[in-house]
Amino acid sequence: MKRRFRDHVVWITGSGSGIGRTTALRFAAEGAKVAVSGRREERLESVVDDVGRMGGEALAVPLDVRDEAAIEAAVATVLARFGQLDVALANAGFSVAGPVAELSGDDWRRQLDVNVVGAALTARYALPALRETKGRIGLVGSVAAFLCAPKLAPYNASKFAVRALGMTLSAELHGSGVTCTTVHPGFVESEIAQVDNAGHFDPNREDRRPKKLMWTAEEAAVEIVGALAKRKSEHVFTRHGQVGAFLGQHFPRVMQLMLRR
């Protein structure tokens, strides 16, 4: 196991399950001290326990990324415990689904508040500490930032916006020593399909994503940590995700025809 983040401090939002959880464990395995944030405190404490069993150090900082004051306070809590911040990964997010004709304004606002505003404010309040360490901002986007599946307009729009946020931050931070990496996963095992449009988790909801194309969360964590270690500006995975993103960028009409079926 590489130790690229030895003695670094990493803060990850949305890290009680799925990609966020496995990425926290991967950072810990590479020597980082980890702060994990999310709405479900018991899930966060489970991650802290797992890191402890690995011989690492972790801190649970519960928050809802729709609460700006809570994000600011979370950064202060991380700094009070660890004294520095080297990586802030804005991973918190979910998916609002349904035809545009049936979605309410609350559906749209909830989607954008979590996926876009939450990511932007995570970056904003982490930046002063990251400037001190010449650290890294990570944003978790999606292959949906390159192509638009029907009945997912709010999610698609939010991930296009996350990509724009990452590109803008990369330009704004040029020369500062701080870098921004936006990662765009394809299909990865997670609980995203078990969360409804109101943000409520239901373990009985069916995950209709194609299982044959699914990567494990552990595989995704390797890609995310690697991209941040290399300070890439953007990184697309899985393999099918790379193909979809390429076609979406260069052959958008072809992709639209395929997605209509």
N, C-alpha and C positions, 0 to 999 in steps of 0.2 A: 504494500500500500504506500503510495506517495504521501509525503507530508508537506504538501505545498502551502498549507494554511496553518502551520505550526505557530502557536501563540497569537494567531489572529482572532478577532472577535467578529462573529457573524450573527446578524439579526434577520430572521425570516418571518414574514407574515403568512397567515394561512398555513401554518406548519403543524397542525394537529393531526393531519391525515394525508394520504396520497403523496403527490410529488413533494409537497412542502416537508412532510415528515421524513421521507427517505433522503431528501437533500440535506436536511439537518443532520441526520445520522452520518451521511457521507462526509460532510464538512468536519464533524467530530472525529471521524476515523482518520481524517487528514490533519488532525492536530488542532483544530479550531475550538475555541470556546463558543458556545452557541446559545443565543437567546431566541426563544420560539414564541410566536404570538398567534392568537386566533380567538374565536368566541367561546370554544368549549374547553374550559379550564382542565377538566379531567383528562382530555386528550393531550393537552400540553404537558401535564404532569407525567403522563405515560412516556412521552418523548424524553423528558428530563431523566426519568428513571432508566430508560434504555441507554442514554448517553453515559449515565453514571456507571452502569454495568460494563461499559466499554472502557472505563477508566478516565472518561472525559468530564468536562464541567459544563453544565447547562442551566438556564434560567427560564422559567415560564413567565411571560408577560401578557396576560389576557387583554384583548382589546377587540373592538369592532372598527374596521378601517373607515366606516362612515362617520366616526367620531374624531374630528380633527384634534380636539384637545387630548384625547386618549393616545393618538399617534405621537404627539409632542411629548406627552408624559412617558410614553414607552421608551423613547430615545433617552430621556433623562434617567430612567430606571436602569437601562443597559449600561450607560456611562457610569452611574453610581456604583454598579456592581463590578464592572470590568475595567473601567478607566479609559476605554477607547472603543472605537468602532471602525472595522476595516471593510466589512461587506454588509450592505443592506439589500436584501432580496424581496421585492414586492411580488409575492406569489398569491396573495388572497384574491379569490375570484370565484364566480359561479356562472351559470348559463340560464338566461331567460329564453324560453322557446315558445313558438306559436306564430301563426300568420300575422302579418302587420295589421291586417284589418280587424284583428281580435285583441290586440295588446293595448293596455291602458297606459296613460301617462305615468302612473306609479310604477308599472313594469319597466318602462324605459329609464326612469330616474333611478330606480333601485339598481338596475344593471350598470348604468354608467357611474353611479356613486361608488359602487364597490370596485369594479374592474378598472376604471379610469381615474376618477378623482382619488380613490384610495391609494392607487399606485403613485400618482403625482405627489400626494401629500407625504407618503412614505419617503419618497426621494427628497422632498423639500426639507423635512425635519431631520433627515439623516445627513444631509449635505455638510453642515458645519463641522460635524465630527469626522466625516470622511475626508474633508479637506485637510484636516490635521494629520491624517495617516496616508494621504494619497491613495485612498481606497477605491472601492468598486461599488457601483449601483447595478443591481440586476432586476430586470423586469420580465415577468413571465407572460408572454404573448400567446400566439397560437398560429397554426397554419391557416386558421380562419382570417388572419390578417392579409392573406393573399388571394383568397377565393371565398365566395359566398354561397353557402348551402341554403336552400329555402327553409323557411319557418325558424330561422335563427337570426333574424335581422338585428336584434339588440346585441346579441353576443358577437356577431360579425362586426358590427359597428364599434363595439368596445375594443375589440382586438386590433382593428385598423387604427383606432386612436392610441392604443398602447404602443403600437409600432411607431406612430408619429411622435409620441412622447419620447421614446427611446432615441430616435434619430435627432430630435431637437436637443435633448440633453447631451448627446454625443458632441454636437456642434457647440453648444454653450460651454461645455466643460473642457474643450480642447485647450491643451497647454496648462491646465490646472493641476495635473497629476491624478485627478479622479477620472475614471472611465465608466461608461455605461454599456452594459451588455443586455440585449434583448434576446431572449430565447423563444423559439416558436415550436412547441411540440405538436406532433400529430396525435394519433390515438394512443393514450397512455392510461393504464389502470388507475382509477381514482373513484371518488364518490360523487363526481360532478353530475352523473346521471341520476343520482338518488336525491338531489336537491331540487325542490320545486321553484316556481317563479317568484315565490315570496322568500326564498332563501332558507326554507325549512328542510331538514334532512329526514328522509324516509327510506330506511333500509330495504323496504319491500318494492320500491320502484324499480322497474325493469331497465337495465342498461342495454339499449338497442344498438350501440356502436358495434362495428364489425370486430368480433373477437379475434379473427385470424390476422388482423392488422395491428392488434394491440401490443404495445410494449409494456413491460413491467415498470412500476414506479422506480425500482432500483436502477434499471437501465437508464431511465430518464435522469435520475440524480447524477449518474456518472457524466452524462452529456452536459448538464447544467454546471456542475462544479468545474468540469474541464474548460468550458467556454469562459467562465469567469476567471479561471486561472490564467488563461491566455489573453484575457482582456479583449475578446472579440466584440465587435460592435453588434453583430447579429449572428445567430446560429439556429438553423432549422434542423429538426429531427422529428420523426423517425425517417426511415428510407422512403416509405410511401408518402410521408409528409413532405419530404424534399421534392419528390416528383410532383405532388399536388401544388406546392408553392411555385415551382418552376413553370408549370403549365398555367397557373393562375396569373403569373406576371407576364408571361410571353405569349400565351395563347388563350386570353380570357374568354373569347367567344366559344372556343372548343370546350372549355371547362363549364361554361354556362349551359351549353347543350347537354353535356354529360350529367350535370347536377339536376337538370329538369326531369330526368327520367325517374 
